Amino acid sequence: MINSSLTNCYALPAISRRFVPVWRRNFLVWRKLAVASVLGNLVDPMIMLFGLGYGLGGVMSGGGTSYFSFLAAGFVASATMYAASFEAMFSAFSRMHGQKTWDAILNAPMDLDDVVTGELVWAASKGLLSGVAILMVAVVFGYAPLSGAIAAVPAAMLIGLTFAALALTMNALAQGYDFFSYYMTLVLTPMMMLSGVFFPVGQLPAAVQTAAAVFPLYHGVALVRPIVGGTLPPEWLVHAGVLIAYAAAGFYVALVLTRRRLLS
Amino acid sequence: MSAALEVRELAKSYGGEPVVRGVGFTVEAGECFGLLGPNGAGKTTTLRLCLGLTAPDAGGIRLLGHDVPTQARDARRRVGVVPQLDSLDPDFTVAENLLVYGRYFGLGDAAIAARIPALLGFAGLSGRSDARIHTLSGGMKRRLTLARALINDPDLLVLDEPTTGLDPQARHLIWERLRQLMQEGKTLLLTTHFMEEAERLCTRLLIMDAGRVITLGSPRELIAAHIEPEVVEVHGPRCDAWAGQRAQGLASRVESVGETVFCYTQRADPLLESIAAHPRLTYLHRRANLEDVFLKLTGRDLRD
């Protein structure tokens, strides 16, 4: 096999099943801390959901129940986004930079593409886990049908892949952990506010609505919310297409930047 | 015996700054080959190039019959690496570190589990398989890293400064294990700062500086070729004056470094007699070693 990523950092991603042991390595670490981690995945969004759902929902016309459902579906998208981003930045960076885990892997018959692919799928899995935790809460409390929650799983995985890929580009550029705070504060937080997580995007001024349609999270929310409710949105192909495009472009850019960083 | 590693006219620059400049050498199967040089000489970059972790600007590498970097991954199936910096997984136990690492070689969990007891025995870590990494001493961690590098039963072991930072006991144990591996027929390629280590372990070695090969040979050949057999190190008040007046005629080479005068000679007796006439001078008379060769060829200037 010719290893072209070494001589040409713009080579297309070489995806192989070799990413699996990288994923399994991260999974094993997670499993050791699973109880605390799952508890956090469940309790965190529940506090947000119940606080905002009942409090804010109560003062809104239409009552708490429907707003709770609305918010829960939005949180599936935003929690997936945050968990995947966090894993692909802070955690991946410590494996790449601090612990030298990536260096050790690269001494084995593994390519950098395998490592980055493994991190991508792993971070997406972590995101999915957060999304599924919220879906479970919504189902248990009767704010989403089980069938809708199950149908939303592939969409949540796609959101996870998208934000994992984007965060891996940040990882490739970072000189330290501080760098990620800028991305969280300047990119992710505004995106969450404008993508229809807390209120329908239709409430925003027309110009802002147009701008919001650029955000991947907007498409994530627009895809997930109807599916959780039990209907496939008519424009689902557009929303999924935009997410796939962000994921593919993000992954490619992340790979190019990471190759330049580590293989030069 | 065929060559385990062939390197031809290797060149690599970083940001226009040449780091490796026309390095060439061959490591025969079954030998322990040392790469020596001061900090910044290009040793680690040369290793990275040989492993196919970065592409050379020019030159050719053949590692265990595979072209590098094009077939580097295939070559690395038969290679074990002990990196300079600790890269053990702090979240895992000793045994989990080996299990997870073996998977990167495509080994099945059962095959890895079957190898772990012997590897832990070799590393002197039997009974420690469930220990957390942070409970291990520096020497234990290095031995575990060595065991990890052997998970795929490699033909060639690459070690980047394997004993840096270890105390003498831990260092001797690593040396012992490396000799054992040579007995088993494995090929070793190592970098080191310790001349004693190179002299004890290496069948042949290469001294490099500023990205170039300065000399290559067995430790004994290099000492014979580059340096007088005996050394007298002299300290004491006005040893400089003694060196200027007396030592110059009695030694083939005299080097004054700070408070010490190094006299290199074929025969030390006349020097020792002269020192005896200056009771305030103290001295150390010893055989020339690889460190003398190293310092002669690369200079005594500090490298950072």
Contacts between the chains, C-beta under 8 A, distances in Angstrom:
chain1	res1	chain2	res2	distance
A	1	B	71	7.0
A	1	B	73	6.5
A	1	B	74	7.0
A	2	B	70	5.2
A	2	B	71	7.7
A	3	B	52	7.0
A	3	B	69	5.9
A	3	B	70	6.2
A	3	B	71	7.5
A	3	B	72	5.9
A	3	B	73	6.1
A	6	B	52	6.8
A	6	B	54	7.1
A	6	B	55	4.7
A	6	B	69	4.7
A	6	B	72	7.3
A	7	B	55	4.9
A	7	B	69	6.9
A	18	B	106	7.8
A	21	B	100	7.4
A	21	B	103	3.8
A	21	B	104	5.3
A	22	B	104	8.0
A	24	B	100	7.5
A	24	B	103	6.5
A	25	B	89	7.5
A	25	B	100	5.0
A	25	B	103	7.6
A	28	B	92	7.1
A	28	B	96	6.8
A	28	B	100	6.5
A	29	B	89	7.7
A	29	B	91	4.5
A	29	B	92	7.4
A	32	B	91	6.5
A	99	B	87	6.9
A	99	B	89	7.3
A	99	B	90	6.6
A	100	B	83	7.4
A	100	B	85	5.7
A	100	B	86	7.4
A	100	B	87	3.8
A	101	B	87	6.5
A	101	B	89	6.4
A	103	B	83	6.4
A	103	B	85	7.6
A	103	B	87	5.5
A	104	B	83	6.9
A	104	B	87	3.9
A	104	B	88	7.9
A	104	B	89	8.0
A	104	B	101	7.1
A	104	B	148	7.9
A	105	B	104	5.7
A	106	B	53	6.0
A	107	B	51	6.7
A	107	B	53	7.7
A	107	B	76	7.1
A	107	B	79	7.9
A	107	B	81	3.8
A	107	B	83	6.6
A	108	B	76	6.5
A	108	B	101	6.9
A	108	B	104	3.6
A	108	B	105	5.7
A	108	B	152	7.9
A	109	B	73	4.7
A	109	B	74	7.1
A	109	B	76	4.5
A	109	B	77	4.7
A	109	B	104	7.1
A	109	B	105	6.1
A	109	B	106	7.4
A	110	B	73	7.3
A	110	B	104	5.3
A	111	B	73	6.2
A	263	B	53	7.1
A	263	B	54	5.6
A	263	B	55	7.4
A	264	B	14	7.4
A	264	B	54	6.4
